[in-house]
């Protein structure tokens, strides 16, 4: 899914960089996400947070109801 329409950056690109240990600020500098209109910043930060050590991927996959995780809801700011 395209997260940043201005720079055409996907959730997969953000995830790949976050899993490599980069912070949101590092990813923003590297990819340019959330540097133009800023509408994607909330969604991009959520993706980075979900990929960080505090939100391991295995724990996310094991959740039946993900609504208790920060940034995980159907009305998130990810819509473009």
PDB file of N, CA, C and O in Angstrom:
ATOM      1  N   UNK A   1       0.849  -1.171   0.000  1.00  0.00           N
ATOM      2  CA  UNK A   1       0.000   0.000   0.000  1.00  0.00           C
ATOM      3  C   UNK A   1       0.895   1.234   0.000  1.00  0.00           C
ATOM      4  O   UNK A   1       1.901   1.273   0.708  1.00  0.00           O
ATOM      5  N   UNK A   2       0.537   2.221  -0.778  1.00  0.00           N
ATOM      6  CA  UNK A   2       1.267   3.482  -0.793  1.00  0.00           C
ATOM      7  C   UNK A   2       0.864   4.285   0.441  1.00  0.00           C
ATOM      8  O   UNK A   2      -0.316   4.559   0.658  1.00  0.00           O
ATOM      9  N   UNK A   3       1.848   4.653   1.237  1.00  0.00           N
ATOM     10  CA  UNK A   3       1.607   5.451   2.442  1.00  0.00           C
ATOM     11  C   UNK A   3       1.793   6.931   2.129  1.00  0.00           C
ATOM     12  O   UNK A   3       0.947   7.758   2.469  1.00  0.00           O
ATOM     13  N   UNK A   4       2.902   7.256   1.481  1.00  0.00           N
ATOM     14  CA  UNK A   4       3.218   8.643   1.125  1.00  0.00           C
ATOM     15  C   UNK A   4       2.963   8.823  -0.367  1.00  0.00           C
ATOM     16  O   UNK A   4       3.742   8.361  -1.201  1.00  0.00           O
ATOM     17  N   UNK A   5       1.877   9.489  -0.690  1.00  0.00           N
ATOM     18  CA  UNK A   5       1.509   9.690  -2.085  1.00  0.00           C
ATOM     19  C   UNK A   5       2.471  10.673  -2.749  1.00  0.00           C
ATOM     20  O   UNK A   5       2.827  10.496  -3.915  1.00  0.00           O
ATOM     21  N   UNK A   6       2.894  11.703  -2.024  1.00  0.00           N
ATOM     22  CA  UNK A   6       3.780  12.720  -2.590  1.00  0.00           C
ATOM     23  C   UNK A   6       5.100  12.127  -3.070  1.00  0.00           C
ATOM     24  O   UNK A   6       5.612  12.506  -4.123  1.00  0.00           O
ATOM     25  N   UNK A   7       5.647  11.193  -2.290  1.00  0.00           N
ATOM     26  CA  UNK A   7       6.944  10.594  -2.610  1.00  0.00           C
ATOM     27  C   UNK A   7       6.831   9.154  -3.106  1.00  0.00           C
ATOM     28  O   UNK A   7       7.834   8.509  -3.411  1.00  0.00           O
ATOM     29  N   UNK A   8       5.604   8.665  -3.181  1.00  0.00           N
ATOM     30  CA  UNK A   8       5.319   7.284  -3.633  1.00  0.00           C
ATOM     31  C   UNK A   8       6.118   6.262  -2.823  1.00  0.00           C
ATOM     32  O   UNK A   8       6.886   5.473  -3.373  1.00  0.00           O
ATOM     33  N   UNK A   9       5.916   6.296  -1.506  1.00  0.00           N
ATOM     34  CA  UNK A   9       6.613   5.397  -0.589  1.00  0.00           C
ATOM     35  C   UNK A   9       5.597   4.422  -0.010  1.00  0.00           C
ATOM     36  O   UNK A   9       4.546   4.820   0.493  1.00  0.00           O
ATOM     37  N   UNK A  10       5.931   3.140  -0.091  1.00  0.00           N
ATOM     38  CA  UNK A  10       5.003   2.104   0.356  1.00  0.00           C
ATOM     39  C   UNK A  10       5.242   1.717   1.805  1.00  0.00           C
ATOM     40  O   UNK A  10       6.273   2.042   2.394  1.00  0.00           O
ATOM     41  N   UNK A  11       4.270   1.017   2.362  1.00  0.00           N
ATOM     42  CA  UNK A  11       4.415   0.498   3.720  1.00  0.00           C
ATOM     43  C   UNK A  11       5.547  -0.526   3.768  1.00  0.00           C
ATOM     44  O   UNK A  11       6.217  -0.652   4.793  1.00  0.00           O
ATOM     45  N   UNK A  12       5.767  -1.250   2.690  1.00  0.00           N
ATOM     46  CA  UNK A  12       6.849  -2.244   2.646  1.00  0.00           C
ATOM     47  C   UNK A  12       8.221  -1.588   2.741  1.00  0.00           C
ATOM     48  O   UNK A  12       9.113  -2.104   3.413  1.00  0.00           O
ATOM     49  N   UNK A  13       8.391  -0.451   2.070  1.00  0.00           N
ATOM     50  CA  UNK A  13       9.660   0.265   2.154  1.00  0.00           C
ATOM     51  C   UNK A  13       9.915   0.753   3.577  1.00  0.00           C
ATOM     52  O   UNK A  13      11.020   0.614   4.101  1.00  0.00           O
ATOM     53  N   UNK A  14       8.896   1.319   4.188  1.00  0.00           N
ATOM     54  CA  UNK A  14       9.022   1.817   5.560  1.00  0.00           C
ATOM     55  C   UNK A  14       9.320   0.654   6.496  1.00  0.00           C
ATOM     56  O   UNK A  14      10.195   0.757   7.355  1.00  0.00           O
ATOM     57  N   UNK A  15       8.604  -0.442   6.338  1.00  0.00           N
ATOM     58  CA  UNK A  15       8.812  -1.622   7.177  1.00  0.00           C
ATOM     59  C   UNK A  15      10.222  -2.164   7.033  1.00  0.00           C
ATOM     60  O   UNK A  15      10.863  -2.498   8.029  1.00  0.00           O
ATOM     61  N   UNK A  16      10.708  -2.253   5.813  1.00  0.00           N
ATOM     62  CA  UNK A  16      12.060  -2.769   5.570  1.00  0.00           C
ATOM     63  C   UNK A  16      13.110  -1.922   6.289  1.00  0.00           C
ATOM     64  O   UNK A  16      14.034  -2.463   6.897  1.00  0.00           O
ATOM     65  N   UNK A  17      12.972  -0.613   6.223  1.00  0.00           N
ATOM     66  CA  UNK A  17      13.919   0.277   6.887  1.00  0.00           C
ATOM     67  C   UNK A  17      13.784   0.195   8.413  1.00  0.00           C
ATOM     68  O   UNK A  17      14.786   0.207   9.128  1.00  0.00           O
ATOM     69  N   UNK A  18      12.550   0.112   8.905  1.00  0.00           N
ATOM     70  CA  UNK A  18      12.336   0.020  10.357  1.00  0.00           C
ATOM     71  C   UNK A  18      12.900  -1.280  10.913  1.00  0.00           C
ATOM     72  O   UNK A  18      13.502  -1.286  11.987  1.00  0.00           O
ATOM     73  N   UNK A  19      12.712  -2.373  10.196  1.00  0.00           N
ATOM     74  CA  UNK A  19      13.240  -3.664  10.642  1.00  0.00           C
ATOM     75  C   UNK A  19      14.763  -3.696  10.596  1.00  0.00           C
ATOM     76  O   UNK A  19      15.392  -4.513  11.268  1.00  0.00           O
ATOM     77  N   UNK A  20      15.347  -2.815   9.810  1.00  0.00           N
ATOM     78  CA  UNK A  20      16.806  -2.700   9.755  1.00  0.00           C
ATOM     79  C   UNK A  20      17.337  -1.873  10.920  1.00  0.00           C
ATOM     80  O   UNK A  20      18.545  -1.671  11.045  1.00  0.00           O
ATOM     81  N   UNK A  21      16.422  -1.390  11.778  1.00  0.00           N
ATOM     82  CA  UNK A  21      16.834  -0.664  12.970  1.00  0.00           C
ATOM     83  C   UNK A  21      16.773   0.846  12.858  1.00  0.00           C
ATOM     84  O   UNK A  21      17.228   1.552  13.759  1.00  0.00           O
ATOM     85  N   UNK A  22      16.221   1.350  11.772  1.00  0.00           N
ATOM     86  CA  UNK A  22      16.150   2.800  11.592  1.00  0.00           C
ATOM     87  C   UNK A  22      14.978   3.389  12.363  1.00  0.00           C
ATOM     88  O   UNK A  22      13.923   2.765  12.476  1.00  0.00           O
ATOM     89  N   UNK A  23      15.168   4.586  12.889  1.00  0.00           N
ATOM     90  CA  UNK A  23      14.098   5.306  13.574  1.00  0.00           C
ATOM     91  C   UNK A  23      13.244   6.028  12.535  1.00  0.00           C
ATOM     92  O   UNK A  23      13.587   6.062  11.353  1.00  0.00           O
ATOM     93  N   UNK A  24      12.132   6.602  12.985  1.00  0.00           N
ATOM     94  CA  UNK A  24      11.293   7.361  12.050  1.00  0.00           C
ATOM     95  C   UNK A  24      12.088   8.501  11.428  1.00  0.00           C
ATOM     96  O   UNK A  24      12.007   8.734  10.222  1.00  0.00           O
ATOM     97  N   UNK A  25      12.863   9.219  12.259  1.00  0.00           N
ATOM     98  CA  UNK A  25      13.655  10.338  11.744  1.00  0.00           C
ATOM     99  C   UNK A  25      14.659   9.879  10.693  1.00  0.00           C
ATOM    100  O   UNK A  25      14.862  10.559   9.687  1.00  0.00           O
ATOM    101  N   UNK A  26      15.290   8.720  10.924  1.00  0.00           N
ATOM    102  CA  UNK A  26      16.229   8.162   9.941  1.00  0.00           C
ATOM    103  C   UNK A  26      15.520   7.844   8.631  1.00  0.00           C
ATOM    104  O   UNK A  26      16.016   8.154   7.548  1.00  0.00           O
ATOM    105  N   UNK A  27      14.356   7.224   8.749  1.00  0.00           N
ATOM    106  CA  UNK A  27      13.576   6.840   7.566  1.00  0.00           C
ATOM    107  C   UNK A  27      13.085   8.075   6.827  1.00  0.00           C
ATOM    108  O   UNK A  27      13.088   8.119   5.597  1.00  0.00           O
ATOM    109  N   UNK A  28      12.666   9.071   7.586  1.00  0.00           N
ATOM    110  CA  UNK A  28      12.208  10.318   6.974  1.00  0.00           C
ATOM    111  C   UNK A  28      13.343  10.959   6.172  1.00  0.00           C
ATOM    112  O   UNK A  28      13.131  11.426   5.054  1.00  0.00           O
ATOM    113  N   UNK A  29      14.533  10.978   6.741  1.00  0.00           N
ATOM    114  CA  UNK A  29      15.689  11.548   6.044  1.00  0.00           C
ATOM    115  C   UNK A  29      16.053  10.721   4.808  1.00  0.00           C
ATOM    116  O   UNK A  29      16.336  11.274   3.745  1.00  0.00           O
ATOM    117  N   UNK A  30      16.045   9.407   4.955  1.00  0.00           N
ATOM    118  CA  UNK A  30      16.450   8.502   3.873  1.00  0.00           C
ATOM    119  C   UNK A  30      15.449   8.482   2.714  1.00  0.00           C
ATOM    120  O   UNK A  30      15.840   8.575   1.551  1.00  0.00           O
ATOM    121  N   UNK A  31      14.161   8.360   3.034  1.00  0.00           N
ATOM    122  CA  UNK A  31      13.141   8.194   1.998  1.00  0.00           C
ATOM    123  C   UNK A  31      12.390   9.484   1.644  1.00  0.00           C
ATOM    124  O   UNK A  31      11.846   9.612   0.547  1.00  0.00           O
ATOM    125  N   UNK A  32      12.365  10.418   2.565  1.00  0.00           N
ATOM    126  CA  UNK A  32      11.610  11.653   2.338  1.00  0.00           C
ATOM    127  C   UNK A  32      10.152  11.547   2.725  1.00  0.00           C
ATOM    128  O   UNK A  32       9.357  12.425   2.391  1.00  0.00           O
ATOM    129  N   UNK A  33       9.784  10.473   3.433  1.00  0.00           N
ATOM    130  CA  UNK A  33       8.393  10.298   3.851  1.00  0.00           C
ATOM    131  C   UNK A  33       7.987  11.425   4.802  1.00  0.00           C
ATOM    132  O   UNK A  33       8.759  11.811   5.680  1.00  0.00           O
ATOM    133  N   UNK A  34       6.796  11.940   4.628  1.00  0.00           N
ATOM    134  CA  UNK A  34       6.221  13.000   5.473  1.00  0.00           C
ATOM    135  C   UNK A  34       7.030  14.289   5.423  1.00  0.00           C
ATOM    136  O   UNK A  34       7.123  15.002   6.422  1.00  0.00           O
ATOM    137  N   UNK A  35       7.612  14.593   4.275  1.00  0.00           N
ATOM    138  CA  UNK A  35       8.367  15.842   4.145  1.00  0.00           C
ATOM    139  C   UNK A  35       7.693  16.851   3.225  1.00  0.00           C
ATOM    140  O   UNK A  35       8.177  17.972   3.064  1.00  0.00           O
ATOM    141  N   UNK A  36       6.573  16.454   2.621  1.00  0.00           N
ATOM    142  CA  UNK A  36       5.887  17.411   1.755  1.00  0.00           C
ATOM    143  C   UNK A  36       4.575  17.845   2.396  1.00  0.00           C
ATOM    144  O   UNK A  36       4.570  18.812   3.158  1.00  0.00           O
ATOM    145  N   UNK A  37       3.484  17.181   2.124  1.00  0.00           N
ATOM    146  CA  UNK A  37       2.193  17.625   2.668  1.00  0.00           C
ATOM    147  C   UNK A  37       1.996  17.198   4.122  1.00  0.00           C
ATOM    148  O   UNK A  37       1.260  17.849   4.864  1.00  0.00           O
ATOM    149  N   UNK A  38       2.654  16.101   4.536  1.00  0.00           N
ATOM    150  CA  UNK A  38       2.588  15.655   5.926  1.00  0.00           C
ATOM    151  C   UNK A  38       1.395  14.794   6.292  1.00  0.00           C
ATOM    152  O   UNK A  38       1.278  14.373   7.443  1.00  0.00           O
ATOM    153  N   UNK A  39       0.506  14.519   5.346  1.00  0.00           N
ATOM    154  CA  UNK A  39      -0.688  13.725   5.641  1.00  0.00           C
ATOM    155  C   UNK A  39      -0.371  12.282   6.017  1.00  0.00           C
ATOM    156  O   UNK A  39      -1.183  11.623   6.666  1.00  0.00           O
ATOM    157  N   UNK A  40       0.780  11.788   5.624  1.00  0.00           N
ATOM    158  CA  UNK A  40       1.130  10.392   5.857  1.00  0.00           C
ATOM    159  C   UNK A  40       1.922  10.172   7.146  1.00  0.00           C
ATOM    160  O   UNK A  40       2.205   9.028   7.501  1.00  0.00           O
ATOM    161  N   UNK A  41       2.280  11.231   7.843  1.00  0.00           N
ATOM    162  CA  UNK A  41       3.177  11.089   8.987  1.00  0.00           C
ATOM    163  C   UNK A  41       2.632  10.151  10.061  1.00  0.00           C
ATOM    164  O   UNK A  41       3.374   9.313  10.572  1.00  0.00           O
ATOM    165  N   UNK A  42       1.379  10.270  10.408  1.00  0.00           N
ATOM    166  CA  UNK A  42       0.788   9.413  11.439  1.00  0.00           C
ATOM    167  C   UNK A  42       0.838   7.942  11.057  1.00  0.00           C
ATOM    168  O   UNK A  42       1.191   7.094  11.876  1.00  0.00           O
ATOM    169  N   UNK A  43       0.490   7.647   9.834  1.00  0.00           N
ATOM    170  CA  UNK A  43       0.514   6.261   9.363  1.00  0.00           C
ATOM    171  C   UNK A  43       1.942   5.739   9.305  1.00  0.00           C
ATOM    172  O   UNK A  43       2.206   4.607   9.712  1.00  0.00           O
ATOM    173  N   UNK A  44       2.864   6.553   8.802  1.00  0.00           N
ATOM    174  CA  UNK A  44       4.265   6.137   8.711  1.00  0.00           C
ATOM    175  C   UNK A  44       4.846   5.882  10.103  1.00  0.00           C
ATOM    176  O   UNK A  44       5.580   4.913  10.300  1.00  0.00           O
ATOM    177  N   UNK A  45       4.528   6.733  11.054  1.00  0.00           N
ATOM    178  CA  UNK A  45       5.012   6.537  12.428  1.00  0.00           C
ATOM    179  C   UNK A  45       4.416   5.258  13.031  1.00  0.00           C
ATOM    180  O   UNK A  45       5.106   4.528  13.742  1.00  0.00           O
ATOM    181  N   UNK A  46       3.161   4.994  12.752  1.00  0.00           N
ATOM    182  CA  UNK A  46       2.529   3.766  13.242  1.00  0.00           C
ATOM    183  C   UNK A  46       3.251   2.532  12.701  1.00  0.00           C
ATOM    184  O   UNK A  46       3.491   1.578  13.441  1.00  0.00           O
ATOM    185  N   UNK A  47       3.590   2.549  11.440  1.00  0.00           N
ATOM    186  CA  UNK A  47       4.294   1.421  10.832  1.00  0.00           C
ATOM    187  C   UNK A  47       5.651   1.223  11.493  1.00  0.00           C
ATOM    188  O   UNK A  47       6.029   0.098  11.819  1.00  0.00           O
ATOM    189  N   UNK A  48       6.380   2.310  11.690  1.00  0.00           N
ATOM    190  CA  UNK A  48       7.692   2.223  12.342  1.00  0.00           C
ATOM    191  C   UNK A  48       7.540   1.687  13.755  1.00  0.00           C
ATOM    192  O   UNK A  48       8.321   0.836  14.179  1.00  0.00           O
ATOM    193  N   UNK A  49       6.548   2.171  14.490  1.00  0.00           N
ATOM    194  CA  UNK A  49       6.320   1.703  15.862  1.00  0.00           C
ATOM    195  C   UNK A  49       5.965   0.223  15.896  1.00  0.00           C
ATOM    196  O   UNK A  49       6.412  -0.496  16.789  1.00  0.00           O
ATOM    197  N   UNK A  50       5.178  -0.239  14.950  1.00  0.00           N
ATOM    198  CA  UNK A  50       4.786  -1.642  14.907  1.00  0.00           C
ATOM    199  C   UNK A  50       5.965  -2.543  14.567  1.00  0.00           C
ATOM    200  O   UNK A  50       5.951  -3.729  14.894  1.00  0.00           O
ATOM    201  N   UNK A  51       6.976  -1.998  13.921  1.00  0.00           N
ATOM    202  CA  UNK A  51       8.147  -2.783  13.544  1.00  0.00           C
ATOM    203  C   UNK A  51       9.277  -2.674  14.560  1.00  0.00           C
ATOM    204  O   UNK A  51      10.294  -3.355  14.424  1.00  0.00           O
ATOM    205  N   UNK A  52       9.118  -1.843  15.558  1.00  0.00           N
ATOM    206  CA  UNK A  52      10.181  -1.651  16.539  1.00  0.00           C
ATOM    207  C   UNK A  52      10.202  -2.810  17.533  1.00  0.00           C
ATOM    208  O   UNK A  52       9.338  -3.686  17.494  1.00  0.00           O
ATOM    209  N   UNK A  53      11.172  -2.807  18.406  1.00  0.00           N
ATOM    210  CA  UNK A  53      11.347  -3.888  19.381  1.00  0.00           C
ATOM    211  C   UNK A  53      10.172  -3.993  20.341  1.00  0.00           C
ATOM    212  O   UNK A  53       9.907  -5.078  20.860  1.00  0.00           O
ATOM    213  N   UNK A  54       9.463  -2.904  20.591  1.00  0.00           N
ATOM    214  CA  UNK A  54       8.341  -2.952  21.518  1.00  0.00           C
ATOM    215  C   UNK A  54       7.114  -3.606  20.898  1.00  0.00           C
ATOM    216  O   UNK A  54       6.188  -3.985  21.613  1.00  0.00           O
ATOM    217  N   UNK A  55       7.097  -3.740  19.581  1.00  0.00           N
ATOM    218  CA  UNK A  55       5.999  -4.394  18.872  1.00  0.00           C
ATOM    219  C   UNK A  55       6.565  -5.467  17.953  1.00  0.00           C
ATOM    220  O   UNK A  55       6.543  -5.288  16.735  1.00  0.00           O
ATOM    221  N   UNK A  56       7.073  -6.578  18.488  1.00  0.00           N
ATOM    222  CA  UNK A  56       7.645  -7.607  17.624  1.00  0.00           C
ATOM    223  C   UNK A  56       6.604  -8.186  16.665  1.00  0.00           C
ATOM    224  O   UNK A  56       5.425  -8.289  17.003  1.00  0.00           O
ATOM    225  N   UNK A  57       7.046  -8.554  15.492  1.00  0.00           N
ATOM    226  CA  UNK A  57       6.157  -9.063  14.454  1.00  0.00           C
ATOM    227  C   UNK A  57       5.412 -10.305  14.922  1.00  0.00           C
ATOM    228  O   UNK A  57       4.221 -10.443  14.641  1.00  0.00           O
ATOM    229  N   UNK A  58       6.067 -11.195  15.615  1.00  0.00           N
ATOM    230  CA  UNK A  58       5.420 -12.426  16.078  1.00  0.00           C
ATOM    231  C   UNK A  58       4.249 -12.104  16.997  1.00  0.00           C
ATOM    232  O   UNK A  58       3.217 -12.773  16.936  1.00  0.00           O
ATOM    233  N   UNK A  59       4.389 -11.105  17.836  1.00  0.00           N
ATOM    234  CA  UNK A  59       3.305 -10.725  18.743  1.00  0.00           C
ATOM    235  C   UNK A  59       2.131 -10.153  17.960  1.00  0.00           C
ATOM    236  O   UNK A  59       0.977 -10.397  18.309  1.00  0.00           O
ATOM    237  N   UNK A  60       2.414  -9.398  16.910  1.00  0.00           N
ATOM    238  CA  UNK A  60       1.340  -8.831  16.104  1.00  0.00           C
ATOM    239  C   UNK A  60       0.558  -9.920  15.391  1.00  0.00           C
ATOM    240  O   UNK A  60      -0.670  -9.862  15.319  1.00  0.00           O
ATOM    241  N   UNK A  61       1.256 -10.904  14.871  1.00  0.00           N
ATOM    242  CA  UNK A  61       0.582 -11.991  14.156  1.00  0.00           C
ATOM    243  C   UNK A  61      -0.254 -12.847  15.085  1.00  0.00           C
ATOM    244  O   UNK A  61      -1.238 -13.450  14.655  1.00  0.00           O
ATOM    245  N   UNK A  62       0.123 -12.909  16.350  1.00  0.00           N
ATOM    246  CA  UNK A  62      -0.585 -13.741  17.313  1.00  0.00           C
ATOM    247  C   UNK A  62      -1.827 -13.081  17.889  1.00  0.00           C
ATOM    248  O   UNK A  62      -2.620 -13.743  18.559  1.00  0.00           O
ATOM    249  N   UNK A  63      -2.009 -11.808  17.646  1.00  0.00           N
ATOM    250  CA  UNK A  63      -3.158 -11.098  18.201  1.00  0.00           C
ATOM    251  C   UNK A  63      -4.424 -11.413  17.408  1.00  0.00           C
ATOM    252  O   UNK A  63      -4.443 -11.288  16.183  1.00  0.00           O
ATOM    253  N   UNK A  64      -5.460 -11.814  18.098  1.00  0.00           N
ATOM    254  CA  UNK A  64      -6.741 -12.015  17.435  1.00  0.00           C
ATOM    255  C   UNK A  64      -7.439 -10.675  17.230  1.00  0.00           C
ATOM    256  O   UNK A  64      -7.994 -10.404  16.165  1.00  0.00           O
ATOM    257  N   UNK A  65      -7.402  -9.842  18.269  1.00  0.00           N
ATOM    258  CA  UNK A  65      -8.029  -8.519  18.202  1.00  0.00           C
ATOM    259  C   UNK A  65      -6.921  -7.484  18.309  1.00  0.00           C
ATOM    260  O   UNK A  65      -6.360  -7.286  19.387  1.00  0.00           O
ATOM    261  N   UNK A  66      -6.606  -6.836  17.224  1.00  0.00           N
ATOM    262  CA  UNK A  66      -5.497  -5.884  17.203  1.00  0.00           C
ATOM    263  C   UNK A  66      -5.931  -4.482  17.580  1.00  0.00           C
ATOM    264  O   UNK A  66      -5.103  -3.571  17.568  1.00  0.00           O
ATOM    265  N   UNK A  67      -7.176  -4.272  17.907  1.00  0.00           N
ATOM    266  CA  UNK A  67      -7.653  -2.939  18.222  1.00  0.00           C
ATOM    267  C   UNK A  67      -7.038  -2.378  19.488  1.00  0.00           C
ATOM    268  O   UNK A  67      -7.124  -1.173  19.726  1.00  0.00           O
ATOM    269  N   UNK A  68      -6.410  -3.227  20.320  1.00  0.00           N
ATOM    270  CA  UNK A  68      -5.789  -2.728  21.534  1.00  0.00           C
ATOM    271  C   UNK A  68      -4.381  -2.190  21.299  1.00  0.00           C
ATOM    272  O   UNK A  68      -3.792  -1.597  22.202  1.00  0.00           O
ATOM    273  N   UNK A  69      -3.829  -2.388  20.091  1.00  0.00           N
ATOM    274  CA  UNK A  69      -2.498  -1.880  19.787  1.00  0.00           C
ATOM    275  C   UNK A  69      -2.589  -0.427  19.334  1.00  0.00           C
ATOM    276  O   UNK A  69      -3.511  -0.064  18.603  1.00  0.00           O
ATOM    277  N   UNK A  70      -1.642   0.409  19.761  1.00  0.00           N
ATOM    278  CA  UNK A  70      -1.661   1.807  19.324  1.00  0.00           C
ATOM    279  C   UNK A  70      -1.556   1.890  17.811  1.00  0.00           C
ATOM    280  O   UNK A  70      -0.764   1.175  17.196  1.00  0.00           O
ATOM    281  N   UNK A  71      -2.354   2.760  17.214  1.00  0.00           N
ATOM    282  CA  UNK A  71      -2.293   2.969  15.782  1.00  0.00           C
ATOM    283  C   UNK A  71      -2.981   1.916  14.948  1.00  0.00           C
ATOM    284  O   UNK A  71      -2.924   1.976  13.720  1.00  0.00           O
ATOM    285  N   UNK A  72      -3.632   0.950  15.577  1.00  0.00           N
ATOM    286  CA  UNK A  72      -4.283  -0.115  14.812  1.00  0.00           C
ATOM    287  C   UNK A  72      -5.788   0.028  14.931  1.00  0.00           C
ATOM    288  O   UNK A  72      -6.394  -0.465  15.882  1.00  0.00           O
ATOM    289  N   UNK A  73      -6.384   0.697  13.974  1.00  0.00           N
ATOM    290  CA  UNK A  73      -7.833   0.777  13.925  1.00  0.00           C
ATOM    291  C   UNK A  73      -8.253   1.072  12.507  1.00  0.00           C
ATOM    292  O   UNK A  73      -7.453   1.530  11.692  1.00  0.00           O
ATOM    293  N   UNK A  74      -9.478   0.815  12.223  1.00  0.00           N
ATOM    294  CA  UNK A  74      -9.954   0.961  10.852  1.00  0.00           C
ATOM    295  C   UNK A  74     -10.070   2.415  10.435  1.00  0.00           C
ATOM    296  O   UNK A  74     -10.177   2.697   9.242  1.00  0.00           O
ATOM    297  N   UNK A  75     -10.054   3.341  11.372  1.00  0.00           N
ATOM    298  CA  UNK A  75     -10.155   4.758  11.030  1.00  0.00           C
ATOM    299  C   UNK A  75      -8.831   5.473  11.216  1.00  0.00           C
ATOM    300  O   UNK A  75      -8.813   6.657  11.555  1.00  0.00           O
ATOM    301  N   UNK A  76      -7.719   4.777  11.000  1.00  0.00           N
ATOM    302  CA  UNK A  76      -6.408   5.395  11.176  1.00  0.00           C
ATOM    303  C   UNK A  76      -6.172   6.446  10.108  1.00  0.00           C
ATOM    304  O   UNK A  76      -6.937   6.563   9.150  1.00  0.00           O
ATOM    305  N   UNK A  77      -5.113   7.200  10.285  1.00  0.00           N
ATOM    306  CA  UNK A  77      -4.783   8.269   9.351  1.00  0.00           C
ATOM    307  C   UNK A  77      -4.083   7.755   8.115  1.00  0.00           C
ATOM    308  O   UNK A  77      -3.473   8.535   7.383  1.00  0.00           O
ATOM    309  N   UNK A  78      -4.157   6.456   7.863  1.00  0.00           N
ATOM    310  CA  UNK A  78      -3.464   5.870   6.720  1.00  0.00           C
ATOM    311  C   UNK A  78      -4.207   6.052   5.405  1.00  0.00           C
ATOM    312  O   UNK A  78      -3.629   5.823   4.343  1.00  0.00           O
ATOM    313  N   UNK A  79      -5.435   6.446   5.446  1.00  0.00           N
ATOM    314  CA  UNK A  79      -6.197   6.547   4.209  1.00  0.00           C
ATOM    315  C   UNK A  79      -5.686   7.721   3.382  1.00  0.00           C
ATOM    316  O   UNK A  79      -5.327   8.772   3.915  1.00  0.00           O
ATOM    317  N   UNK A  80      -5.663   7.521   2.096  1.00  0.00           N
ATOM    318  CA  UNK A  80      -5.155   8.584   1.209  1.00  0.00           C
ATOM    319  C   UNK A  80      -6.268   9.125   0.366  1.00  0.00           C
ATOM    320  O   UNK A  80      -6.047  10.025  -0.444  1.00  0.00           O
TER     321      UNK A  80
END
